[in-house]
Amino acid sequence: MKVKVSKEKFVPFVAMVIMEACTIALTILAKTALTGGMSPFVFVVYTNAFGSILLLPFSFFFHRNDRTEESIFSWPLLVRVFFLGFTGIFLFQNLAFVGLSFSSPIVVCAMGLLIPSFSFLLNLILGRSKLDWRNTSTRAKVVGTIISLSGAFVEELYKGPFIRPASSPSPTRLLKSVPKLLVYYTIPDNWFLGCIFLAAAFFSVSLFNVIQTGTVKKYPHVMKVASFYSIVGTIQCLVLALFMERDLSAWKIEPNFDLFLIIATGIFGNVIRPSIQVKCTQMKGPTYVPLFKPFGILWAAVFGTSFFVNSLRYGSVLGAAIGGVGYYSVSWGQLKETEEKQNPIEERKPIKSSHYHEEDENKVPLLTNDQEESPV
């Protein structure tokens, strides 16, 4: 019995840490392909097309024993699927890969930590959440949002010196050969523009999360929903790519590194990662998977300093670290908010002032959505 309990705790943790490592590794490979001349728009189309072909039959197998009264082909769900594809595939991936081509993998990690803060601000704008300073959760989310945005500004405005300059020796022949094969960072860059594109990409993830929350409530077969919005998003990306890349040579893929990357990204991003995330969520709850997002910073820093020179800057690590603190602060506020929703009277501890009235004790603030998760 003890072994079984330890496995339930150990296996999801190891799986999620490995998932973050694989995500960063594929990001470095994508940076290499983009630097080598591959169009980011063509790359997005090919990876999502291949992934959609795999995901569609896999989603029906994944939910083979699940039943639901609602049909995914109903008009309201089809509209939601369209906008899920538009925000989670079309906007997010095109903006993210263009941003990556201008920056580096650790900047992608740092800007990704803005998702909970963007979602919190979006809920305020939409009127789905209210600021109530008497709530610990509200204070945590506001402070976390300020910290996250500060980290993003540090990431964007301060580079600092390289952690490992070109003069640093490589301990082994293997490490010395890696920079000749892969690319982590290129000079000259367009760092500021890259950060803007990435921030916009992850804001679209927040929009995606708002739509996804209501969609899953209506149709809980998450993998089927993912397969259909993946197909829709691929079609949308194809239209954009045909407009942006009219030269047929940009669409030609040789059986080399680029083809391997497309296949690997399609399998991992559309089948392996979402399956593991769904399983871990079922085992550990909805707040478990997003807690591992900042682990990407660790892996990006490890890869950047171990295998590359003139690639990772102190400012990047500092901005990402600050963003990680803000990320966990907002996440803790969301978790605390869920507890307050379950125990509204016990958790609320109002602060009395000269303008305090007894009826204020019974007011309960509107609550935001559950913990956000990056699109798959």
Salt bridges, closest charged atoms under 4 A:
ASP66 OD2 - HIS63 ND1 2.88
ASP132 OD1 - ARG134 NE 3.19
ASP132 OD2 - ARG348 NH2 3.65
ASP189 OD2 - LYS159 NZ 3.01
GLU254 OE2 - LYS252 NZ 3.68
GLU337 OE2 - LYS141 NZ 2.83
GLU347 OE1 - LYS336 NZ 3.32
ASP360 OD1 - LYS363 NZ 3.31
